[in-house]
Amino acid sequence: MTVSAPVKDNYDSGVGNIEKWTESKRMTLNLAKTWEMIVSGKSANPPPMAGIERKT
């Protein structure tokens, strides 16, 4: 499954938000199979989320 969400600042991002979303949908999050990819037209690059691999 792919989940995409706009992030306006570093306060919007984070594993905690993803975990809350999956729990509300009665799903489990397998961090070993989870990764993030930043798609942005700007040069700003938010810090990586702890526990989640970042791919380019």
N, C-alpha and C positions, 0 to 999 in steps of 0.2 A: 504494500500500500504506500502511496505517496501522500504526504501531508505538506501543503505549502501555506505559508502565512506571511503577510507583510509585517515587517519589523521596523518600527520608526526609530527606536533607540535601544540601547542595551538592556533597558528595564523590561522591554517586551519579550526578550528572548530568554531561553534557559530551559534546562531539562525539567525543572519543576513544573513549568507551564504545560509541557508535553505530557508529563506523567499525570497531571490533573485532568487533561483532556481525555487521555486513554482510559483513566478510571471512570470518568463520567459516561463513557461509551461501553463500559464493561469489557475493556480490552486490557491486555498486558503488554508492556513494553520490554522487548528483548534488546538490551543495549549492545549485546555482542553482534547483532544484525542491523543495528541502527547507525546511520551516518547522516551528516548534514552537508549541504552544498549551498554556497552563497551565490545568488544570482542578483547582480546589482549593476546599474548603469553608472554608479558613482565609484570613486576610488576608495571610499571608506570601507573598512573591513572590520566587522564586529569581532570581539574575542571569541574563540571557540567555546562551545559548551563543554563543561566537564563531563567526562565519561562517554562522549560521543566523538567518533572519528570524523574529521572534515576532509572532504574530497574536492578536487578542483574540476 
